[in-house]
């Protein structure tokens, strides 16, 4: 869950397939994690119909951006030790 929030904090928005192909997250794990993040109102999922094949686009909500920012700060503190 934390990894996905931090990825979205950097990338801004990604489609479902990018998480699987580029970030190495299994589809099963991704489905479960996205459902939990959506329930917590940390992400939104919209359909991008501007392409030949519509894609689900995942992005952080305002609440999600705040949480991701704090997680990034914690990661930096822990990485500094």
PDB file with SEQRES, HELIX, SHEET and CRYST1 records, atoms N, CA, C and O in Angstrom:
SEQRES   1 A   81  UNK UNK UNK UNK UNK UNK UNK UNK UNK UNK UNK UNK UNK          
SEQRES   2 A   81  UNK UNK UNK UNK UNK UNK UNK UNK UNK UNK UNK UNK UNK          
SEQRES   3 A   81  UNK UNK UNK UNK UNK UNK UNK UNK UNK UNK UNK UNK UNK          
SEQRES   4 A   81  UNK UNK UNK UNK UNK UNK UNK UNK UNK UNK UNK UNK UNK          
SEQRES   5 A   81  UNK UNK UNK UNK UNK UNK UNK UNK UNK UNK UNK UNK UNK          
SEQRES   6 A   81  UNK UNK UNK UNK UNK UNK UNK UNK UNK UNK UNK UNK UNK          
SEQRES   7 A   81  UNK UNK UNK                                                  
HELIX    1 AA1 UNK A    2  UNK A   11  1                                  10    
HELIX    2 AA2 UNK A   16  UNK A   21  1                                   6    
HELIX    3 AA3 UNK A   27  UNK A   39  1                                  13    
HELIX    4 AA4 UNK A   62  UNK A   79  1                                  18    
SHEET    1 AA1 3 UNK A  13  UNK A  15  0                                        
SHEET    2 AA1 3 UNK A  55  UNK A  60 -1                                        
SHEET    3 AA1 3 UNK A  43  UNK A  48 -1                                        
CRYST1    1.000    1.000    1.000  90.00  90.00  90.00 P 1           1          
ATOM      1  N   UNK A   1       0.828  -1.192   0.000  1.00  0.00           N  
ATOM      2  CA  UNK A   1       0.000   0.000   0.000  1.00  0.00           C  
ATOM      3  C   UNK A   1       0.878   1.264   0.000  1.00  0.00           C  
ATOM      4  O   UNK A   1       0.641   2.206  -0.756  1.00  0.00           O  
ATOM      5  N   UNK A   2       1.883   1.253   0.859  1.00  0.00           N  
ATOM      6  CA  UNK A   2       2.782   2.406   0.949  1.00  0.00           C  
ATOM      7  C   UNK A   2       3.512   2.610  -0.366  1.00  0.00           C  
ATOM      8  O   UNK A   2       3.641   3.735  -0.849  1.00  0.00           O  
ATOM      9  N   UNK A   3       3.989   1.513  -0.943  1.00  0.00           N  
ATOM     10  CA  UNK A   3       4.725   1.599  -2.215  1.00  0.00           C  
ATOM     11  C   UNK A   3       3.870   2.243  -3.305  1.00  0.00           C  
ATOM     12  O   UNK A   3       4.355   3.090  -4.056  1.00  0.00           O  
ATOM     13  N   UNK A   4       2.613   1.849  -3.392  1.00  0.00           N  
ATOM     14  CA  UNK A   4       1.724   2.401  -4.425  1.00  0.00           C  
ATOM     15  C   UNK A   4       1.492   3.886  -4.187  1.00  0.00           C  
ATOM     16  O   UNK A   4       1.507   4.669  -5.137  1.00  0.00           O  
ATOM     17  N   UNK A   5       1.280   4.287  -2.943  1.00  0.00           N  
ATOM     18  CA  UNK A   5       1.103   5.709  -2.639  1.00  0.00           C  
ATOM     19  C   UNK A   5       2.345   6.516  -3.008  1.00  0.00           C  
ATOM     20  O   UNK A   5       2.235   7.609  -3.563  1.00  0.00           O  
ATOM     21  N   UNK A   6       3.524   5.981  -2.701  1.00  0.00           N  
ATOM     22  CA  UNK A   6       4.763   6.693  -3.022  1.00  0.00           C  
ATOM     23  C   UNK A   6       4.995   6.758  -4.527  1.00  0.00           C  
ATOM     24  O   UNK A   6       5.490   7.766  -5.031  1.00  0.00           O  
ATOM     25  N   UNK A   7       4.648   5.709  -5.244  1.00  0.00           N  
ATOM     26  CA  UNK A   7       4.763   5.730  -6.709  1.00  0.00           C  
ATOM     27  C   UNK A   7       3.852   6.811  -7.285  1.00  0.00           C  
ATOM     28  O   UNK A   7       4.269   7.582  -8.149  1.00  0.00           O  
ATOM     29  N   UNK A   8       2.620   6.865  -6.812  1.00  0.00           N  
ATOM     30  CA  UNK A   8       1.675   7.873  -7.309  1.00  0.00           C  
ATOM     31  C   UNK A   8       2.097   9.282  -6.915  1.00  0.00           C  
ATOM     32  O   UNK A   8       1.834  10.237  -7.647  1.00  0.00           O  
ATOM     33  N   UNK A   9       2.744   9.417  -5.772  1.00  0.00           N  
ATOM     34  CA  UNK A   9       3.218  10.736  -5.344  1.00  0.00           C  
ATOM     35  C   UNK A   9       4.264  11.259  -6.334  1.00  0.00           C  
ATOM     36  O   UNK A   9       4.325  12.458  -6.606  1.00  0.00           O  
ATOM     37  N   UNK A  10       5.072  10.365  -6.861  1.00  0.00           N  
ATOM     38  CA  UNK A  10       6.108  10.744  -7.829  1.00  0.00           C  
ATOM     39  C   UNK A  10       5.532  10.876  -9.238  1.00  0.00           C  
ATOM     40  O   UNK A  10       5.798  11.855  -9.935  1.00  0.00           O  
ATOM     41  N   UNK A  11       4.743   9.884  -9.651  1.00  0.00           N  
ATOM     42  CA  UNK A  11       4.263   9.804 -11.036  1.00  0.00           C  
ATOM     43  C   UNK A  11       3.028  10.668 -11.309  1.00  0.00           C  
ATOM     44  O   UNK A  11       2.743  10.974 -12.467  1.00  0.00           O  
ATOM     45  N   UNK A  12       2.311  11.056 -10.297  1.00  0.00           N  
ATOM     46  CA  UNK A  12       1.080  11.832 -10.387  1.00  0.00           C  
ATOM     47  C   UNK A  12      -0.117  10.965 -10.757  1.00  0.00           C  
ATOM     48  O   UNK A  12      -1.097  10.928 -10.013  1.00  0.00           O  
ATOM     49  N   UNK A  13      -0.062  10.271 -11.883  1.00  0.00           N  
ATOM     50  CA  UNK A  13      -1.123   9.337 -12.246  1.00  0.00           C  
ATOM     51  C   UNK A  13      -0.540   8.260 -13.144  1.00  0.00           C  
ATOM     52  O   UNK A  13       0.387   8.498 -13.918  1.00  0.00           O  
ATOM     53  N   UNK A  14      -1.104   7.080 -13.018  1.00  0.00           N  
ATOM     54  CA  UNK A  14      -0.659   5.938 -13.815  1.00  0.00           C  
ATOM     55  C   UNK A  14      -1.859   5.100 -14.206  1.00  0.00           C  
ATOM     56  O   UNK A  14      -2.888   5.120 -13.530  1.00  0.00           O  
ATOM     57  N   UNK A  15      -1.728   4.367 -15.293  1.00  0.00           N  
ATOM     58  CA  UNK A  15      -2.781   3.425 -15.615  1.00  0.00           C  
ATOM     59  C   UNK A  15      -2.477   2.086 -14.965  1.00  0.00           C  
ATOM     60  O   UNK A  15      -1.345   1.822 -14.559  1.00  0.00           O  
ATOM     61  N   UNK A  16      -3.481   1.259 -14.874  1.00  0.00           N  
ATOM     62  CA  UNK A  16      -3.383  -0.019 -14.183  1.00  0.00           C  
ATOM     63  C   UNK A  16      -2.237  -0.862 -14.746  1.00  0.00           C  
ATOM     64  O   UNK A  16      -1.453  -1.430 -13.985  1.00  0.00           O  
ATOM     65  N   UNK A  17      -2.140  -0.943 -16.053  1.00  0.00           N  
ATOM     66  CA  UNK A  17      -1.137  -1.788 -16.693  1.00  0.00           C  
ATOM     67  C   UNK A  17       0.288  -1.323 -16.396  1.00  0.00           C  
ATOM     68  O   UNK A  17       1.199  -2.147 -16.314  1.00  0.00           O  
ATOM     69  N   UNK A  18       0.489  -0.028 -16.235  1.00  0.00           N  
ATOM     70  CA  UNK A  18       1.824   0.489 -15.909  1.00  0.00           C  
ATOM     71  C   UNK A  18       2.313  -0.019 -14.559  1.00  0.00           C  
ATOM     72  O   UNK A  18       3.502  -0.287 -14.384  1.00  0.00           O  
ATOM     73  N   UNK A  19       1.398  -0.151 -13.611  1.00  0.00           N  
ATOM     74  CA  UNK A  19       1.783  -0.695 -12.314  1.00  0.00           C  
ATOM     75  C   UNK A  19       2.282  -2.129 -12.465  1.00  0.00           C  
ATOM     76  O   UNK A  19       3.252  -2.530 -11.821  1.00  0.00           O  
ATOM     77  N   UNK A  20       1.621  -2.886 -13.309  1.00  0.00           N  
ATOM     78  CA  UNK A  20       1.989  -4.287 -13.495  1.00  0.00           C  
ATOM     79  C   UNK A  20       3.276  -4.401 -14.308  1.00  0.00           C  
ATOM     80  O   UNK A  20       4.206  -5.101 -13.909  1.00  0.00           O  
ATOM     81  N   UNK A  21       3.330  -3.715 -15.444  1.00  0.00           N  
ATOM     82  CA  UNK A  21       4.475  -3.838 -16.351  1.00  0.00           C  
ATOM     83  C   UNK A  21       5.716  -3.115 -15.850  1.00  0.00           C  
ATOM     84  O   UNK A  21       6.795  -3.705 -15.789  1.00  0.00           O  
ATOM     85  N   UNK A  22       5.574  -1.855 -15.494  1.00  0.00           N  
ATOM     86  CA  UNK A  22       6.727  -1.014 -15.164  1.00  0.00           C  
ATOM     87  C   UNK A  22       7.145  -1.092 -13.698  1.00  0.00           C  
ATOM     88  O   UNK A  22       8.325  -0.941 -13.383  1.00  0.00           O  
ATOM     89  N   UNK A  23       6.210  -1.322 -12.821  1.00  0.00           N  
ATOM     90  CA  UNK A  23       6.507  -1.279 -11.386  1.00  0.00           C  
ATOM     91  C   UNK A  23       6.590  -2.671 -10.761  1.00  0.00           C  
ATOM     92  O   UNK A  23       6.935  -2.801  -9.587  1.00  0.00           O  
ATOM     93  N   UNK A  24       6.277  -3.709 -11.533  1.00  0.00           N  
ATOM     94  CA  UNK A  24       6.430  -5.079 -11.056  1.00  0.00           C  
ATOM     95  C   UNK A  24       5.475  -5.495  -9.961  1.00  0.00           C  
ATOM     96  O   UNK A  24       5.825  -6.319  -9.116  1.00  0.00           O  
ATOM     97  N   UNK A  25       4.280  -4.944  -9.959  1.00  0.00           N  
ATOM     98  CA  UNK A  25       3.283  -5.299  -8.953  1.00  0.00           C  
ATOM     99  C   UNK A  25       2.303  -6.283  -9.599  1.00  0.00           C  
ATOM    100  O   UNK A  25       1.791  -6.024 -10.688  1.00  0.00           O  
ATOM    101  N   UNK A  26       2.045  -7.394  -8.939  1.00  0.00           N  
ATOM    102  CA  UNK A  26       1.132  -8.391  -9.508  1.00  0.00           C  
ATOM    103  C   UNK A  26      -0.287  -7.837  -9.573  1.00  0.00           C  
ATOM    104  O   UNK A  26      -0.671  -6.986  -8.771  1.00  0.00           O  
ATOM    105  N   UNK A  27      -1.056  -8.330 -10.534  1.00  0.00           N  
ATOM    106  CA  UNK A  27      -2.421  -7.827 -10.714  1.00  0.00           C  
ATOM    107  C   UNK A  27      -3.296  -8.130  -9.505  1.00  0.00           C  
ATOM    108  O   UNK A  27      -4.135  -7.310  -9.132  1.00  0.00           O  
ATOM    109  N   UNK A  28      -3.114  -9.287  -8.891  1.00  0.00           N  
ATOM    110  CA  UNK A  28      -3.912  -9.645  -7.715  1.00  0.00           C  
ATOM    111  C   UNK A  28      -3.636  -8.691  -6.564  1.00  0.00           C  
ATOM    112  O   UNK A  28      -4.561  -8.181  -5.933  1.00  0.00           O  
ATOM    113  N   UNK A  29      -2.369  -8.456  -6.296  1.00  0.00           N  
ATOM    114  CA  UNK A  29      -1.980  -7.524  -5.231  1.00  0.00           C  
ATOM    115  C   UNK A  29      -2.485  -6.125  -5.538  1.00  0.00           C  
ATOM    116  O   UNK A  29      -2.984  -5.427  -4.655  1.00  0.00           O  
ATOM    117  N   UNK A  30      -2.351  -5.721  -6.793  1.00  0.00           N  
ATOM    118  CA  UNK A  30      -2.775  -4.383  -7.188  1.00  0.00           C  
ATOM    119  C   UNK A  30      -4.274  -4.193  -7.011  1.00  0.00           C  
ATOM    120  O   UNK A  30      -4.703  -3.179  -6.461  1.00  0.00           O  
ATOM    121  N   UNK A  31      -5.084  -5.153  -7.469  1.00  0.00           N  
ATOM    122  CA  UNK A  31      -6.541  -5.053  -7.310  1.00  0.00           C  
ATOM    123  C   UNK A  31      -6.924  -4.879  -5.844  1.00  0.00           C  
ATOM    124  O   UNK A  31      -7.708  -3.996  -5.498  1.00  0.00           O  
ATOM    125  N   UNK A  32      -6.357  -5.739  -4.979  1.00  0.00           N  
ATOM    126  CA  UNK A  32      -6.691  -5.676  -3.556  1.00  0.00           C  
ATOM    127  C   UNK A  32      -6.260  -4.357  -2.928  1.00  0.00           C  
ATOM    128  O   UNK A  32      -7.010  -3.745  -2.167  1.00  0.00           O  
ATOM    129  N   UNK A  33      -5.055  -3.932  -3.251  1.00  0.00           N  
ATOM    130  CA  UNK A  33      -4.512  -2.715  -2.655  1.00  0.00           C  
ATOM    131  C   UNK A  33      -5.276  -1.483  -3.133  1.00  0.00           C  
ATOM    132  O   UNK A  33      -5.587  -0.596  -2.339  1.00  0.00           O  
ATOM    133  N   UNK A  34      -5.576  -1.428  -4.426  1.00  0.00           N  
ATOM    134  CA  UNK A  34      -6.329  -0.284  -4.957  1.00  0.00           C  
ATOM    135  C   UNK A  34      -7.720  -0.203  -4.348  1.00  0.00           C  
ATOM    136  O   UNK A  34      -8.215   0.890  -4.072  1.00  0.00           O  
ATOM    137  N   UNK A  35      -8.353  -1.350  -4.136  1.00  0.00           N  
ATOM    138  CA  UNK A  35      -9.682  -1.349  -3.508  1.00  0.00           C  
ATOM    139  C   UNK A  35      -9.604  -0.773  -2.095  1.00  0.00           C  
ATOM    140  O   UNK A  35     -10.468   0.004  -1.688  1.00  0.00           O  
ATOM    141  N   UNK A  36      -8.564  -1.159  -1.348  1.00  0.00           N  
ATOM    142  CA  UNK A  36      -8.401  -0.640   0.017  1.00  0.00           C  
ATOM    143  C   UNK A  36      -8.101   0.853  -0.003  1.00  0.00           C  
ATOM    144  O   UNK A  36      -8.655   1.606   0.797  1.00  0.00           O  
ATOM    145  N   UNK A  37      -7.231   1.288  -0.909  1.00  0.00           N  
ATOM    146  CA  UNK A  37      -6.890   2.712  -1.004  1.00  0.00           C  
ATOM    147  C   UNK A  37      -8.096   3.547  -1.420  1.00  0.00           C  
ATOM    148  O   UNK A  37      -8.282   4.666  -0.942  1.00  0.00           O  
ATOM    149  N   UNK A  38      -8.908   2.998  -2.307  1.00  0.00           N  
ATOM    150  CA  UNK A  38     -10.116   3.714  -2.740  1.00  0.00           C  
ATOM    151  C   UNK A  38     -11.112   3.830  -1.591  1.00  0.00           C  
ATOM    152  O   UNK A  38     -11.740   4.872  -1.403  1.00  0.00           O  
ATOM    153  N   UNK A  39     -11.249   2.758  -0.834  1.00  0.00           N  
ATOM    154  CA  UNK A  39     -12.162   2.779   0.311  1.00  0.00           C  
ATOM    155  C   UNK A  39     -11.726   3.809   1.354  1.00  0.00           C  
ATOM    156  O   UNK A  39     -12.563   4.414   2.024  1.00  0.00           O  
ATOM    157  N   UNK A  40     -10.419   4.003   1.486  1.00  0.00           N  
ATOM    158  CA  UNK A  40      -9.884   5.003   2.422  1.00  0.00           C  
ATOM    159  C   UNK A  40      -9.901   6.412   1.831  1.00  0.00           C  
ATOM    160  O   UNK A  40      -9.475   7.364   2.485  1.00  0.00           O  
ATOM    161  N   UNK A  41     -10.387   6.546   0.608  1.00  0.00           N  
ATOM    162  CA  UNK A  41     -10.448   7.820  -0.110  1.00  0.00           C  
ATOM    163  C   UNK A  41      -9.055   8.423  -0.336  1.00  0.00           C  
ATOM    164  O   UNK A  41      -8.865   9.636  -0.244  1.00  0.00           O  
ATOM    165  N   UNK A  42      -8.086   7.544  -0.636  1.00  0.00           N  
ATOM    166  CA  UNK A  42      -6.724   8.009  -0.899  1.00  0.00           C  
ATOM    167  C   UNK A  42      -6.426   8.073  -2.398  1.00  0.00           C  
ATOM    168  O   UNK A  42      -5.497   8.763  -2.816  1.00  0.00           O  
ATOM    169  N   UNK A  43      -7.210   7.355  -3.207  1.00  0.00           N  
ATOM    170  CA  UNK A  43      -7.016   7.381  -4.658  1.00  0.00           C  
ATOM    171  C   UNK A  43      -8.351   7.524  -5.370  1.00  0.00           C  
ATOM    172  O   UNK A  43      -9.415   7.277  -4.803  1.00  0.00           O  
ATOM    173  N   UNK A  44      -8.262   7.927  -6.621  1.00  0.00           N  
ATOM    174  CA  UNK A  44      -9.423   7.903  -7.509  1.00  0.00           C  
ATOM    175  C   UNK A  44      -9.041   7.091  -8.734  1.00  0.00           C  
ATOM    176  O   UNK A  44      -7.872   7.026  -9.114  1.00  0.00           O  
ATOM    177  N   UNK A  45     -10.033   6.480  -9.338  1.00  0.00           N  
ATOM    178  CA  UNK A  45      -9.823   5.746 -10.583  1.00  0.00           C  
ATOM    179  C   UNK A  45     -10.809   6.282 -11.610  1.00  0.00           C  
ATOM    180  O   UNK A  45     -12.022   6.270 -11.398  1.00  0.00           O  
ATOM    181  N   UNK A  46     -10.272   6.748 -12.712  1.00  0.00           N  
ATOM    182  CA  UNK A  46     -11.102   7.266 -13.789  1.00  0.00           C  
ATOM    183  C   UNK A  46     -10.761   6.522 -15.073  1.00  0.00           C  
ATOM    184  O   UNK A  46      -9.710   5.888 -15.174  1.00  0.00           O  
ATOM    185  N   UNK A  47     -11.645   6.602 -16.040  1.00  0.00           N  
ATOM    186  CA  UNK A  47     -11.415   5.953 -17.328  1.00  0.00           C  
ATOM    187  C   UNK A  47     -10.990   7.011 -18.332  1.00  0.00           C  
ATOM    188  O   UNK A  47     -11.697   7.993 -18.559  1.00  0.00           O  
ATOM    189  N   UNK A  48      -9.816   6.794 -18.933  1.00  0.00           N  
ATOM    190  CA  UNK A  48      -9.303   7.678 -19.980  1.00  0.00           C  
ATOM    191  C   UNK A  48      -9.756   7.109 -21.324  1.00  0.00           C  
ATOM    192  O   UNK A  48      -9.245   6.085 -21.778  1.00  0.00           O  
ATOM    193  N   UNK A  49     -10.713   7.779 -21.949  1.00  0.00           N  
ATOM    194  CA  UNK A  49     -11.263   7.310 -23.218  1.00  0.00           C  
ATOM    195  C   UNK A  49     -10.630   7.997 -24.416  1.00  0.00           C  
ATOM    196  O   UNK A  49     -11.082   7.816 -25.547  1.00  0.00           O  
ATOM    197  N   UNK A  50      -9.585   8.786 -24.177  1.00  0.00           N  
ATOM    198  CA  UNK A  50      -8.969   9.546 -25.262  1.00  0.00           C  
ATOM    199  C   UNK A  50      -8.069   8.681 -26.136  1.00  0.00           C  
ATOM    200  O   UNK A  50      -7.607   9.139 -27.181  1.00  0.00           O  
ATOM    201  N   UNK A  51      -7.816   7.465 -25.739  1.00  0.00           N  
ATOM    202  CA  UNK A  51      -6.952   6.563 -26.501  1.00  0.00           C  
ATOM    203  C   UNK A  51      -7.805   5.523 -27.217  1.00  0.00           C  
ATOM    204  O   UNK A  51      -9.012   5.427 -26.996  1.00  0.00           O  
ATOM    205  N   UNK A  52      -7.156   4.750 -28.078  1.00  0.00           N  
ATOM    206  CA  UNK A  52      -7.877   3.700 -28.803  1.00  0.00           C  
ATOM    207  C   UNK A  52      -8.516   2.699 -27.862  1.00  0.00           C  
ATOM    208  O   UNK A  52      -9.641   2.253 -28.086  1.00  0.00           O  
ATOM    209  N   UNK A  53      -7.788   2.345 -26.801  1.00  0.00           N  
ATOM    210  CA  UNK A  53      -8.293   1.416 -25.797  1.00  0.00           C  
ATOM    211  C   UNK A  53      -8.446   2.177 -24.485  1.00  0.00           C  
ATOM    212  O   UNK A  53      -7.450   2.622 -23.915  1.00  0.00           O  
ATOM    213  N   UNK A  54      -9.678   2.334 -23.997  1.00  0.00           N  
ATOM    214  CA  UNK A  54      -9.862   3.035 -22.726  1.00  0.00           C  
ATOM    215  C   UNK A  54      -9.025   2.392 -21.618  1.00  0.00           C  
ATOM    216  O   UNK A  54      -8.898   1.170 -21.544  1.00  0.00           O  
ATOM    217  N   UNK A  55      -8.457   3.246 -20.760  1.00  0.00           N  
ATOM    218  CA  UNK A  55      -7.599   2.767 -19.680  1.00  0.00           C  
ATOM    219  C   UNK A  55      -8.046   3.349 -18.352  1.00  0.00           C  
ATOM    220  O   UNK A  55      -8.484   4.496 -18.274  1.00  0.00           O  
ATOM    221  N   UNK A  56      -7.927   2.537 -17.310  1.00  0.00           N  
ATOM    222  CA  UNK A  56      -8.179   3.026 -15.956  1.00  0.00           C  
ATOM    223  C   UNK A  56      -6.969   3.817 -15.500  1.00  0.00           C  
ATOM    224  O   UNK A  56      -5.847   3.310 -15.509  1.00  0.00           O  
ATOM    225  N   UNK A  57      -7.195   5.051 -15.102  1.00  0.00           N  
ATOM    226  CA  UNK A  57      -6.119   5.914 -14.629  1.00  0.00           C  
ATOM    227  C   UNK A  57      -6.292   6.109 -13.128  1.00  0.00           C  
ATOM    228  O   UNK A  57      -7.374   6.452 -12.651  1.00  0.00           O  
ATOM    229  N   UNK A  58      -5.215   5.887 -12.399  1.00  0.00           N  
ATOM    230  CA  UNK A  58      -5.229   5.957 -10.943  1.00  0.00           C  
ATOM    231  C   UNK A  58      -4.448   7.184 -10.513  1.00  0.00           C  
ATOM    232  O   UNK A  58      -3.335   7.416 -10.986  1.00  0.00           O  
ATOM    233  N   UNK A  59      -5.032   7.976  -9.612  1.00  0.00           N  
ATOM    234  CA  UNK A  59      -4.342   9.161  -9.092  1.00  0.00           C  
ATOM    235  C   UNK A  59      -4.714   9.357  -7.628  1.00  0.00           C  
ATOM    236  O   UNK A  59      -5.691   8.796  -7.132  1.00  0.00           O  
ATOM    237  N   UNK A  60      -3.920  10.156  -6.962  1.00  0.00           N  
ATOM    238  CA  UNK A  60      -4.149  10.441  -5.553  1.00  0.00           C  
ATOM    239  C   UNK A  60      -5.240  11.495  -5.377  1.00  0.00           C  
ATOM    240  O   UNK A  60      -5.348  12.431  -6.170  1.00  0.00           O  
ATOM    241  N   UNK A  61      -6.037  11.333  -4.342  1.00  0.00           N  
ATOM    242  CA  UNK A  61      -6.963  12.382  -3.936  1.00  0.00           C  
ATOM    243  C   UNK A  61      -6.159  13.410  -3.130  1.00  0.00           C  
ATOM    244  O   UNK A  61      -4.969  13.209  -2.889  1.00  0.00           O  
ATOM    245  N   UNK A  62      -6.782  14.477  -2.726  1.00  0.00           N  
ATOM    246  CA  UNK A  62      -6.084  15.462  -1.875  1.00  0.00           C  
ATOM    247  C   UNK A  62      -5.640  14.806  -0.571  1.00  0.00           C  
ATOM    248  O   UNK A  62      -4.527  15.032  -0.096  1.00  0.00           O  
ATOM    249  N   UNK A  63      -6.515  14.001  -0.008  1.00  0.00           N  
ATOM    250  CA  UNK A  63      -6.170  13.272   1.220  1.00  0.00           C  
ATOM    251  C   UNK A  63      -4.996  12.328   0.948  1.00  0.00           C  
ATOM    252  O   UNK A  63      -4.084  12.217   1.768  1.00  0.00           O  
ATOM    253  N   UNK A  64      -5.020  11.655  -0.188  1.00  0.00           N  
ATOM    254  CA  UNK A  64      -3.940  10.747  -0.564  1.00  0.00           C  
ATOM    255  C   UNK A  64      -2.621  11.468  -0.744  1.00  0.00           C  
ATOM    256  O   UNK A  64      -1.570  10.940  -0.383  1.00  0.00           O  
ATOM    257  N   UNK A  65      -2.664  12.674  -1.301  1.00  0.00           N  
ATOM    258  CA  UNK A  65      -1.446  13.467  -1.477  1.00  0.00           C  
ATOM    259  C   UNK A  65      -0.829  13.823  -0.132  1.00  0.00           C  
ATOM    260  O   UNK A  65       0.392  13.796   0.024  1.00  0.00           O  
ATOM    261  N   UNK A  66      -1.673  14.156   0.837  1.00  0.00           N  
ATOM    262  CA  UNK A  66      -1.171  14.489   2.175  1.00  0.00           C  
ATOM    263  C   UNK A  66      -0.524  13.276   2.829  1.00  0.00           C  
ATOM    264  O   UNK A  66       0.554  13.377   3.414  1.00  0.00           O  
ATOM    265  N   UNK A  67      -1.191  12.130   2.728  1.00  0.00           N  
ATOM    266  CA  UNK A  67      -0.653  10.907   3.318  1.00  0.00           C  
ATOM    267  C   UNK A  67       0.661  10.530   2.640  1.00  0.00           C  
ATOM    268  O   UNK A  67       1.632  10.186   3.314  1.00  0.00           O  
ATOM    269  N   UNK A  68       0.694  10.595   1.301  1.00  0.00           N  
ATOM    270  CA  UNK A  68       1.910  10.240   0.556  1.00  0.00           C  
ATOM    271  C   UNK A  68       3.067  11.169   0.912  1.00  0.00           C  
ATOM    272  O   UNK A  68       4.213  10.731   1.014  1.00  0.00           O  
ATOM    273  N   UNK A  69       2.770  12.432   1.098  1.00  0.00           N  
ATOM    274  CA  UNK A  69       3.810  13.392   1.473  1.00  0.00           C  
ATOM    275  C   UNK A  69       4.433  13.014   2.814  1.00  0.00           C  
ATOM    276  O   UNK A  69       5.654  13.043   2.971  1.00  0.00           O  
ATOM    277  N   UNK A  70       3.586  12.659   3.778  1.00  0.00           N  
ATOM    278  CA  UNK A  70       4.094  12.255   5.091  1.00  0.00           C  
ATOM    279  C   UNK A  70       4.868  10.939   5.009  1.00  0.00           C  
ATOM    280  O   UNK A  70       5.884  10.774   5.684  1.00  0.00           O  
ATOM    281  N   UNK A  71       4.401  10.018   4.200  1.00  0.00           N  
ATOM    282  CA  UNK A  71       5.116   8.754   4.029  1.00  0.00           C  
ATOM    283  C   UNK A  71       6.489   8.983   3.413  1.00  0.00           C  
ATOM    284  O   UNK A  71       7.465   8.336   3.795  1.00  0.00           O  
ATOM    285  N   UNK A  72       6.561   9.900   2.461  1.00  0.00           N  
ATOM    286  CA  UNK A  72       7.839  10.225   1.834  1.00  0.00           C  
ATOM    287  C   UNK A  72       8.798  10.821   2.860  1.00  0.00           C  
ATOM    288  O   UNK A  72       9.982  10.486   2.868  1.00  0.00           O  
ATOM    289  N   UNK A  73       8.295  11.702   3.724  1.00  0.00           N  
ATOM    290  CA  UNK A  73       9.131  12.296   4.763  1.00  0.00           C  
ATOM    291  C   UNK A  73       9.642  11.211   5.712  1.00  0.00           C  
ATOM    292  O   UNK A  73      10.812  11.229   6.096  1.00  0.00           O  
ATOM    293  N   UNK A  74       8.791  10.280   6.088  1.00  0.00           N  
ATOM    294  CA  UNK A  74       9.201   9.190   6.967  1.00  0.00           C  
ATOM    295  C   UNK A  74      10.251   8.330   6.293  1.00  0.00           C  
ATOM    296  O   UNK A  74      11.236   7.941   6.921  1.00  0.00           O  
ATOM    297  N   UNK A  75      10.051   8.033   5.024  1.00  0.00           N  
ATOM    298  CA  UNK A  75      11.019   7.229   4.268  1.00  0.00           C  
ATOM    299  C   UNK A  75      12.374   7.928   4.228  1.00  0.00           C  
ATOM    300  O   UNK A  75      13.411   7.280   4.367  1.00  0.00           O  
ATOM    301  N   UNK A  76      12.371   9.242   4.039  1.00  0.00           N  
ATOM    302  CA  UNK A  76      13.619  10.004   4.008  1.00  0.00           C  
ATOM    303  C   UNK A  76      14.322   9.980   5.356  1.00  0.00           C  
ATOM    304  O   UNK A  76      15.546   9.863   5.418  1.00  0.00           O  
ATOM    305  N   UNK A  77      13.553  10.092   6.443  1.00  0.00           N  
ATOM    306  CA  UNK A  77      14.138  10.043   7.788  1.00  0.00           C  
ATOM    307  C   UNK A  77      14.757   8.674   8.042  1.00  0.00           C  
ATOM    308  O   UNK A  77      15.886   8.580   8.525  1.00  0.00           O  
ATOM    309  N   UNK A  78      14.029   7.628   7.721  1.00  0.00           N  
ATOM    310  CA  UNK A  78      14.524   6.278   7.945  1.00  0.00           C  
ATOM    311  C   UNK A  78      15.716   5.954   7.043  1.00  0.00           C  
ATOM    312  O   UNK A  78      16.633   5.242   7.452  1.00  0.00           O  
ATOM    313  N   UNK A  79      15.701   6.469   5.839  1.00  0.00           N  
ATOM    314  CA  UNK A  79      16.804   6.240   4.912  1.00  0.00           C  
ATOM    315  C   UNK A  79      18.054   6.982   5.309  1.00  0.00           C  
ATOM    316  O   UNK A  79      19.155   6.598   4.915  1.00  0.00           O  
ATOM    317  N   UNK A  80      17.903   8.040   6.082  1.00  0.00           N  
ATOM    318  CA  UNK A  80      19.050   8.858   6.499  1.00  0.00           C  
ATOM    319  C   UNK A  80      19.843   8.266   7.638  1.00  0.00           C  
ATOM    320  O   UNK A  80      20.924   8.759   7.961  1.00  0.00           O  
ATOM    321  N   UNK A  81      19.325   7.212   8.255  1.00  0.00           N  
ATOM    322  CA  UNK A  81      20.028   6.613   9.398  1.00  0.00           C  
ATOM    323  C   UNK A  81      20.946   5.498   8.967  1.00  0.00           C  
ATOM    324  O   UNK A  81      21.612   4.888   9.804  1.00  0.00           O  
TER     325      UNK A  81                                                      
END                                                                             
